[in-house]
Amino acid sequence: MGILDYTAVELSEQIRTGKCTAIDAMEAVFERIGEKEEEYHCYITADRESALKKAAAVQRKIEAGELTGPLAGVPVAVKDNLCTKGVLTSCASRILSNFVPAYSATAVENLEKAGAVMVGKTNMDEFAMGSTTETSYYGVTRNPVNPEHVPGGSSGGSAAAVALGECFVALGSDTGGSVRQPASYCGVVGLKPTYGMVSRYGLVAYGSSLDQIGPLTKNVTDAAYLLEAIASYDEKDSTSEPSAERDFTSALTEDVKGMRIGIPKDYFGEGLDAEVKAAVLAGAEVLKKAGAMVEEFDLGMVEYAIPAYYTIATAEASSNLERFDGIKYGYRTEQFEGLHNMYKKTRSEGFGEEVKRRIMLGSFVLSSGYYDAYYLKALRTKALIKKAFDEAFEKYDLILGPVAPSTAPKLGESLSDPLKMYLGDIYTISVNLAGLPGISVPCGKDGNGLPVGLQLIGDCFEEKKLIRAAYTYEKASAKLKEATEIS
């Protein structure tokens, strides 16, 4: 068993017991990057020399007994919209191609306190606007299972890096499914926490009321430990929840007896690929056999989620991206005539097509005469979606469904039809609109060998139920697979 075959928690145990070192782990990761990166392009920035120096410093602390946690010495990748002190943070955009922050995001600082060592910054859709990691200024990332397909987005670089062994765990951000969907496409675990569970301080904002940082990992155990490391109350984030329970690893038990799981009929209608449907419903049967009560129900409001989400998200994006003007930091056009022309040329040259499309849409829905008709109506719809989930959670502990309507599309397919790309978020965006936690776990493959993800959704701050069910499913399906192979 090589170093890269370990999960993050297993690797940390190996390092603590002296069977390998943090330096060995980092060297193994960079060896894999050397083999795979040219084809798959998971990273925007990866500095081997700096990473090895940090690994050596962490190793000394481990040997001195200063670092004893379950992530000490583990190489981790960070999505390039999380600020990292002294390291380029570009959001995969030309407009921030020279931006080096003077501080780190709280989640990144928490990782460093836990002893994890950053490998580099992963590729993403520009400003997290996309579902395929094809809108990056630095080029596309490819699916680790089949490089002719997309890895999902916007955290595609993080998901692909975990799947390829170019890191052990990674951080992504989820505004409308951007952790869970690439996890599904790449065959890894992706967890989107409750809004307010993880500090957003230092996360470059796309949609401030929707964004949340979350882990991408090889299995549910690593996801629980990584979430426990990054989750904290932060007075620098006004939306951070001070009273939330942040002990997640105690939920790593195989026990769903008596758990009530609802399957929305609305999630299994027209537009869902037959192979995805079969894999997800087979996953539901695994949980049923493990002792959960599983039944169908009507969730409602599903058809309104996409228009509400894209109205709110683009409006917030339009406001958030005003700060990138060529004055304070980032790219500035070289030739201009006057201040207004400088703004116009800088933003025209600095932003990509998808970002410009969303800024224009957001500016339109916020404009005089349309604010009430679109934006306020979307906010009322958001409240109704939250109410529908509240009513569902009065009856059920968790909700189960697919992550995406299909497996990973081929490169170029989604960009040619933006509306089709937006519709691909139909099963994930409601979670962000309602501020709920959700997790994607691998539940099979389609006929082409591309991974399928099963999504579990919990009530606000009920991550422990989510982790318990996901862990039980993971263990039970592994036993089932083993028994099938033996027979």
C-alpha positions as CSV (number, residue, x, y, z in Angstrom):
1,M,0.0,0.0,0.0
2,G,1.6,3.3,-1.1
3,I,1.3,6.6,0.7
4,L,-1.3,7.9,-1.8
5,D,-3.6,5.0,-1.1
6,Y,-4.2,6.2,2.4
7,T,-7.1,8.3,3.4
8,A,-6.2,11.6,5.2
9,V,-6.9,10.2,8.6
10,E,-4.9,7.0,7.9
11,L,-2.0,9.1,6.6
12,S,-1.9,11.2,9.7
13,E,-1.8,8.1,11.9
14,Q,1.1,6.8,9.8
15,I,3.0,10.1,10.3
16,R,2.3,10.2,14.1
17,T,3.5,6.7,14.6
18,G,6.7,7.4,12.6
19,K,5.9,5.0,9.7
20,C,6.3,7.9,7.2
21,T,6.7,11.7,7.4
22,A,4.8,14.8,6.3
23,I,7.7,15.3,3.9
24,D,7.3,11.8,2.4
25,A,3.6,12.5,1.9
26,M,4.2,15.9,0.2
27,E,6.9,14.4,-2.1
28,A,4.5,11.6,-3.1
29,V,1.8,14.2,-3.9
30,F,4.2,16.3,-6.1
31,E,5.3,13.1,-7.8
32,R,1.7,12.4,-8.7
33,I,1.2,16.0,-9.8
34,G,4.2,15.6,-12.1
35,E,2.5,12.6,-13.7
36,K,-1.0,13.9,-14.0
37,E,-1.1,17.7,-14.0
38,E,-0.3,18.3,-17.6
39,E,-3.3,16.4,-18.7
40,Y,-5.8,17.1,-16.0
41,H,-4.8,20.7,-14.8
42,C,-6.2,20.6,-11.3
43,Y,-4.0,23.5,-10.0
44,I,-3.5,27.1,-10.8
45,T,-0.7,27.4,-8.2
46,A,1.4,24.6,-6.7
47,D,4.9,25.5,-5.3
48,R,6.8,22.3,-4.5
49,E,9.7,24.0,-2.7
50,S,7.4,26.1,-0.4
51,A,5.1,23.1,0.3
52,L,8.1,20.9,1.3
53,K,9.4,23.6,3.6
54,K,6.0,23.8,5.3
55,A,5.8,20.0,5.5
56,A,9.3,19.9,7.2
57,A,8.2,22.6,9.8
58,V,5.0,20.6,10.5
59,Q,7.0,17.4,10.8
60,R,9.2,19.0,13.5
61,K,6.1,20.0,15.5
62,I,4.7,16.5,15.2
63,E,7.9,15.0,16.5
64,A,8.0,17.5,19.3
65,G,4.4,16.6,20.3
66,E,3.0,20.0,19.5
67,L,0.7,18.7,16.7
68,T,-1.2,15.6,17.5
69,G,-4.5,16.0,15.6
70,P,-6.0,13.7,12.9
71,L,-4.9,16.0,10.0
72,A,-1.4,16.8,11.1
73,G,1.0,16.5,8.2
74,V,-1.7,15.9,5.6
75,P,-1.3,17.6,2.2
76,V,-4.4,19.7,1.4
77,A,-5.5,21.7,-1.6
78,V,-7.4,25.0,-1.4
79,K,-9.8,26.4,-4.0
80,D,-8.4,29.5,-5.6
81,N,-11.2,31.8,-4.3
82,L,-10.0,31.4,-0.7
83,C,-7.5,34.0,0.4
84,T,-4.0,32.6,1.3
85,K,-1.5,35.0,2.7
86,G,1.5,35.5,0.4
87,V,0.1,33.1,-2.3
88,L,-1.7,34.1,-5.5
89,T,-5.5,34.1,-5.1
90,S,-6.9,34.6,-8.6
91,C,-10.5,33.2,-8.5
92,A,-9.4,31.8,-11.9
93,S,-9.9,35.3,-13.4
94,R,-7.6,37.6,-15.4
95,I,-8.8,40.5,-13.3
96,L,-7.1,39.0,-10.2
97,S,-4.2,37.3,-12.0
98,N,-1.7,39.4,-9.9
99,F,-3.5,39.5,-6.5
100,V,-1.6,38.2,-3.5
101,P,-3.6,38.6,-0.3
102,A,-2.1,40.0,2.9
103,Y,-4.1,37.6,5.0
104,S,-5.6,34.1,4.9
105,A,-9.2,33.0,5.1
106,T,-10.3,31.8,8.5
107,A,-10.9,28.2,7.1
108,V,-7.3,28.2,5.8
109,E,-6.0,29.4,9.1
110,N,-8.0,26.6,10.9
111,L,-6.4,24.1,8.6
112,E,-2.9,25.4,9.4
113,K,-3.7,25.2,13.1
114,A,-4.7,21.5,12.6
115,G,-1.3,20.8,11.0
116,A,-2.5,20.3,7.5
117,V,0.0,21.5,4.8
118,M,-1.2,23.3,1.7
119,V,-0.1,21.9,-1.6
120,G,-1.5,24.7,-3.7
121,K,-4.5,26.5,-5.1
122,T,-6.9,24.6,-7.3
123,N,-8.5,25.5,-10.6
124,M,-12.2,26.6,-10.7
125,D,-14.8,28.3,-12.8
126,E,-14.1,32.0,-12.9
127,F,-15.4,33.6,-9.6
128,A,-17.1,30.2,-9.0
129,M,-19.6,31.0,-11.8
130,G,-20.1,27.7,-13.7
131,S,-20.7,24.0,-13.2
132,T,-17.9,22.5,-15.3
133,T,-14.5,24.3,-14.5
134,E,-14.4,25.3,-18.1
135,T,-14.7,29.1,-17.5
136,S,-11.3,29.5,-15.9
137,Y,-8.9,32.0,-17.4
138,Y,-6.2,29.4,-16.8
139,G,-7.8,26.7,-18.9
140,V,-10.1,23.7,-18.3
141,T,-9.7,20.9,-15.7
142,R,-10.6,17.4,-16.9
143,N,-12.5,14.6,-15.3
144,P,-10.2,12.2,-13.5
145,V,-12.2,9.1,-14.7
146,N,-12.4,10.2,-18.3
147,P,-10.5,13.3,-19.5
148,E,-12.9,13.9,-22.3
149,H,-15.5,14.9,-19.7
150,V,-15.8,17.8,-17.3
151,P,-15.0,17.3,-13.6
152,G,-18.0,19.5,-12.6
153,G,-17.8,22.9,-11.0
154,S,-17.1,25.3,-9.7
155,S,-14.8,23.3,-7.4
156,G,-13.8,20.9,-10.2
157,G,-10.0,21.4,-9.5
158,S,-10.4,20.4,-5.9
159,A,-12.6,17.4,-6.6
160,A,-10.3,16.1,-9.4
161,A,-7.2,16.7,-7.3
162,V,-8.6,14.5,-4.5
163,A,-9.7,11.8,-7.0
164,L,-6.3,11.7,-8.8
165,G,-4.2,11.7,-5.5
166,E,-2.8,15.1,-6.2
167,C,-3.8,15.9,-2.6
168,F,-5.5,13.9,0.2
169,V,-8.3,16.4,1.0
170,A,-9.4,19.7,-0.5
171,L,-11.5,22.8,0.3
172,G,-14.1,24.0,-2.2
173,S,-17.0,26.5,-2.0
174,D,-20.6,25.8,-2.6
175,T,-23.0,28.5,-3.8
176,G,-25.5,26.3,-5.7
177,G,-23.9,22.9,-5.6
178,S,-20.3,23.6,-6.4
179,V,-18.9,21.1,-3.8
180,R,-21.5,18.4,-4.2
181,Q,-21.8,18.3,-8.0
182,P,-18.0,18.0,-8.8
183,A,-17.8,15.4,-6.0
184,S,-20.5,13.4,-7.8
185,Y,-18.9,13.7,-11.2
186,C,-15.4,12.8,-9.8
187,G,-16.5,9.9,-7.5
188,V,-15.4,11.5,-4.2
189,V,-17.3,12.8,-1.1
190,G,-18.4,16.5,-1.0
191,L,-20.0,18.1,2.0
192,K,-21.8,21.5,2.0
193,P,-22.3,22.7,5.6
194,T,-25.1,24.7,7.0
195,Y,-24.9,28.4,6.2
196,G,-23.0,29.9,9.1
197,M,-21.2,26.7,10.2
198,V,-17.9,27.6,8.5
199,S,-16.6,31.2,8.5
200,R,-16.8,32.9,5.0
201,Y,-14.1,35.4,6.1
202,G,-11.5,35.4,3.3
203,L,-13.8,33.7,0.8
204,V,-14.0,35.9,-2.3
205,A,-17.8,36.4,-2.5
206,Y,-20.0,35.3,-5.4
207,G,-23.4,35.2,-3.7
208,S,-23.0,36.3,-0.1
209,S,-26.3,34.8,1.1
210,L,-25.6,31.4,-0.5
211,D,-21.8,30.8,-0.4
212,Q,-20.4,28.2,2.0
213,I,-17.0,26.5,2.3
214,G,-16.9,22.7,2.4
215,P,-14.6,19.7,2.2
216,L,-13.9,17.3,-0.7
217,T,-12.5,14.0,0.4
218,K,-11.9,10.4,-0.4
219,N,-14.5,9.2,2.2
220,V,-17.0,10.3,4.8
221,T,-14.6,9.9,7.7
222,D,-12.2,12.4,6.1
223,A,-15.1,14.8,5.4
224,A,-16.1,14.7,9.1
225,Y,-12.6,15.3,10.3
226,L,-11.9,18.1,7.8
227,L,-15.2,19.8,8.6
228,E,-14.5,19.6,12.3
229,A,-11.1,21.3,11.6
230,I,-12.4,24.2,9.5
231,A,-15.7,24.9,11.3
232,S,-15.6,27.6,14.0
233,Y,-17.4,30.7,15.2
234,D,-15.8,33.8,13.7
235,E,-16.6,37.3,14.9
236,K,-15.1,38.6,11.6
237,D,-18.1,36.9,9.7
238,S,-21.4,38.4,10.7
239,T,-23.3,35.3,9.5
240,S,-21.2,32.9,11.6
241,E,-23.4,31.0,14.0
242,P,-21.9,31.1,17.6
243,S,-24.1,28.4,19.2
244,A,-23.8,25.6,16.5
245,E,-22.4,22.2,17.6
246,R,-19.2,21.6,15.8
247,D,-18.4,18.0,16.9
248,F,-18.9,15.9,13.8
249,T,-16.6,12.9,14.2
250,S,-18.7,11.4,17.0
251,A,-21.4,10.8,14.3
252,L,-19.1,8.3,12.5
253,T,-21.2,5.3,13.5
254,E,-23.1,2.7,11.5
255,D,-26.5,3.3,12.8
256,V,-29.6,4.6,10.9
257,K,-32.1,2.4,12.7
258,G,-35.3,4.4,13.0
259,M,-34.0,7.3,10.9
260,R,-36.8,8.7,8.7
261,I,-35.6,9.5,5.1
262,G,-37.9,11.1,2.6
263,I,-37.4,10.9,-1.2
264,P,-39.0,13.8,-3.1
265,K,-41.1,12.6,-6.0
266,D,-40.3,15.9,-7.7
267,Y,-36.6,14.8,-7.9
268,F,-37.3,11.7,-9.9
269,G,-39.4,13.0,-12.8
270,E,-38.6,14.2,-16.3
271,G,-35.0,15.1,-17.1
272,L,-33.3,12.6,-14.7
273,D,-31.1,10.1,-16.5
274,A,-32.3,6.5,-16.1
275,E,-29.0,5.2,-14.9
276,V,-28.6,8.0,-12.3
277,K,-32.1,7.3,-11.1
278,A,-31.4,3.5,-10.7
279,A,-28.2,4.1,-8.8
280,V,-29.7,6.6,-6.4
281,L,-32.8,4.4,-5.7
282,A,-30.4,1.4,-5.1
283,G,-28.6,3.6,-2.6
284,A,-31.9,4.3,-0.9
285,E,-32.5,0.5,-0.6
286,V,-29.1,0.1,1.1
287,L,-30.1,2.6,3.8
288,K,-33.5,0.9,4.1
289,K,-31.9,-2.5,4.6
290,A,-29.7,-0.9,7.3
291,G,-32.8,0.0,9.3
292,A,-33.9,3.4,8.0
293,M,-37.5,4.2,7.1
294,V,-37.5,5.3,3.5
295,E,-40.6,6.7,1.7
296,E,-41.6,9.0,-1.1
297,F,-43.2,12.4,-0.5
298,D,-44.1,15.6,-2.3
299,L,-41.6,18.4,-1.6
300,G,-43.0,21.1,-3.9
301,M,-41.5,24.4,-5.1
302,V,-38.8,22.5,-7.1
303,E,-39.6,24.1,-10.4
304,Y,-39.1,27.6,-8.9
305,A,-35.7,26.9,-7.4
306,I,-33.6,27.6,-10.6
307,P,-35.2,31.0,-11.5
308,A,-35.1,32.1,-7.8
309,Y,-31.5,31.0,-7.4
310,Y,-30.1,32.6,-10.6
311,T,-32.0,35.9,-9.9
312,I,-30.6,36.1,-6.3
313,A,-27.1,34.8,-7.1
314,T,-26.6,37.1,-10.1
315,A,-27.9,40.1,-8.2
316,E,-25.5,39.5,-5.4
317,A,-22.7,38.8,-7.9
318,S,-23.3,42.1,-9.6
319,S,-23.0,43.9,-6.3
320,N,-20.0,41.9,-5.1
321,L,-18.0,42.2,-8.3
322,E,-18.3,46.0,-8.4
323,R,-15.1,46.1,-6.3
324,F,-13.0,44.8,-9.2
325,D,-12.5,48.1,-11.1
326,G,-8.8,48.4,-11.8
327,I,-8.2,50.9,-9.0
328,K,-7.7,49.2,-5.7
329,Y,-6.1,45.9,-6.8
330,G,-5.9,43.4,-9.6
331,Y,-5.6,43.9,-13.3
332,R,-5.9,47.3,-14.9
333,T,-6.1,47.9,-18.7
334,E,-2.9,49.5,-20.1
335,Q,-4.5,52.0,-22.5
336,F,-7.5,54.2,-21.6
337,E,-8.9,57.7,-21.8
338,G,-10.3,58.9,-18.6
339,L,-11.6,57.2,-15.5
340,H,-14.9,55.9,-16.9
341,N,-13.1,54.4,-19.9
342,M,-10.6,52.8,-17.6
343,Y,-13.4,51.1,-15.6
344,K,-15.1,49.9,-18.8
345,K,-12.0,48.5,-20.5
346,T,-10.6,46.9,-17.3
347,R,-13.8,45.0,-16.6
348,S,-14.3,44.1,-20.3
349,E,-10.8,42.7,-20.6
350,G,-10.6,41.3,-17.1
351,F,-13.8,39.3,-16.8
352,G,-14.7,36.2,-18.9
353,E,-17.9,35.7,-20.8
354,E,-19.8,33.8,-18.2
355,V,-19.0,36.3,-15.4
356,K,-20.0,39.2,-17.7
357,R,-23.3,37.4,-18.5
358,R,-24.1,37.0,-14.8
359,I,-23.1,40.6,-13.9
360,M,-25.4,41.9,-16.6
361,L,-28.3,39.6,-15.6
362,G,-27.8,40.7,-11.9
363,S,-27.6,44.4,-12.8
364,F,-30.8,44.0,-14.8
365,V,-32.9,42.4,-12.0
366,L,-31.7,45.1,-9.6
367,S,-32.4,48.0,-11.9
368,S,-35.2,50.4,-11.4
369,G,-38.5,49.0,-12.7
370,Y,-37.4,45.4,-12.4
371,Y,-36.3,45.2,-8.8
372,D,-39.8,44.4,-7.5
373,A,-40.8,42.2,-10.5
374,Y,-37.7,39.9,-10.2
375,Y,-35.5,40.3,-7.2
376,L,-38.1,40.8,-4.5
377,K,-40.2,38.0,-6.0
378,A,-37.2,35.7,-6.0
379,L,-36.6,36.5,-2.3
380,R,-40.2,35.6,-1.5
381,T,-39.8,32.4,-3.5
382,K,-36.7,31.6,-1.5
383,A,-38.7,32.0,1.8
384,L,-41.4,29.6,0.4
385,I,-38.7,27.0,-0.5
386,K,-37.3,27.2,3.0
387,K,-40.9,26.7,4.3
388,A,-41.3,23.6,2.2
389,F,-38.1,22.1,3.6
390,D,-39.1,23.1,7.2
391,E,-42.4,21.2,6.7
392,A,-40.5,18.2,5.3
393,F,-38.2,18.1,8.2
394,E,-41.1,18.0,10.6
395,K,-41.7,14.5,9.2
396,Y,-38.2,13.3,8.1
397,D,-34.7,13.4,9.5
398,L,-33.1,13.5,6.0
399,I,-34.0,13.9,2.4
400,L,-32.4,11.7,-0.3
401,G,-32.1,12.3,-4.0
402,P,-29.7,12.7,-6.9
403,V,-26.9,15.3,-7.0
404,A,-27.2,16.0,-10.8
405,P,-29.6,14.9,-13.6
406,S,-26.8,13.1,-15.4
407,T,-23.2,12.0,-15.1
408,A,-20.4,14.3,-16.2
409,P,-21.1,15.8,-19.7
410,K,-18.3,16.0,-22.3
411,L,-16.1,19.0,-22.5
412,G,-17.7,21.9,-24.4
413,E,-21.3,20.6,-24.3
414,S,-22.4,22.8,-21.4
415,L,-20.7,26.0,-22.5
416,S,-22.5,25.9,-25.8
417,D,-25.8,26.0,-24.0
418,P,-25.6,28.1,-20.7
419,L,-29.3,27.4,-19.9
420,K,-28.6,23.6,-20.0
421,M,-25.7,24.2,-17.6
422,Y,-27.9,26.2,-15.2
423,L,-30.6,23.4,-15.3
424,G,-27.9,21.0,-14.2
425,D,-28.1,22.5,-10.7
426,I,-31.7,21.7,-10.2
427,Y,-31.2,19.2,-7.3
428,T,-28.5,21.2,-5.4
429,I,-29.5,24.9,-5.4
430,S,-32.5,24.5,-3.1
431,V,-30.1,23.5,-0.3
432,N,-28.2,26.8,-0.7
433,L,-31.4,28.9,-0.9
434,A,-32.6,27.3,2.4
435,G,-29.2,27.4,4.0
436,L,-29.2,23.6,4.6
437,P,-26.4,21.1,4.8
438,G,-26.0,18.5,2.1
439,I,-23.5,15.7,1.2
440,S,-22.7,13.8,-2.0
441,V,-21.4,10.3,-1.7
442,P,-20.5,7.9,-4.6
443,C,-23.3,5.4,-5.3
444,G,-22.3,3.7,-8.5
445,K,-21.4,4.3,-12.2
446,D,-23.2,4.7,-15.4
447,G,-22.6,2.5,-18.5
448,N,-19.6,4.6,-19.5
449,G,-17.9,4.1,-16.1
450,L,-18.6,7.7,-15.0
451,P,-19.5,8.2,-11.3
452,V,-22.9,8.8,-9.9
453,G,-23.5,10.7,-6.6
454,L,-26.2,10.2,-4.0
455,Q,-27.3,13.4,-2.2
456,L,-28.4,13.5,1.4
457,I,-29.9,16.8,2.8
458,G,-30.4,17.6,6.4
459,D,-32.1,20.3,8.4
460,C,-30.1,23.4,9.6
461,F,-27.1,22.4,11.8
462,E,-28.0,18.7,11.6
463,E,-24.6,17.7,10.0
464,K,-24.3,14.8,12.5
465,K,-27.4,13.1,11.1
466,L,-26.1,13.7,7.6
467,I,-22.6,12.2,8.4
468,R,-24.1,9.3,10.3
469,A,-26.3,8.3,7.4
470,A,-23.6,8.9,4.8
471,Y,-21.1,6.8,6.8
472,T,-23.6,4.0,7.3
473,Y,-24.3,4.0,3.5
474,E,-20.6,4.0,2.6
475,K,-19.9,1.1,4.9
476,A,-23.0,-0.9,4.0
477,S,-22.4,-0.5,0.2
478,A,-18.7,-1.4,0.6
479,K,-19.8,-4.7,2.4
480,L,-22.4,-5.3,-0.3
481,K,-19.8,-4.8,-3.1
482,E,-17.3,-7.1,-1.3
483,A,-20.0,-9.8,-0.8
484,T,-20.9,-9.6,-4.5
485,E,-17.3,-9.9,-5.6
486,I,-16.7,-12.9,-3.4
487,S,-19.8,-14.7,-4.7
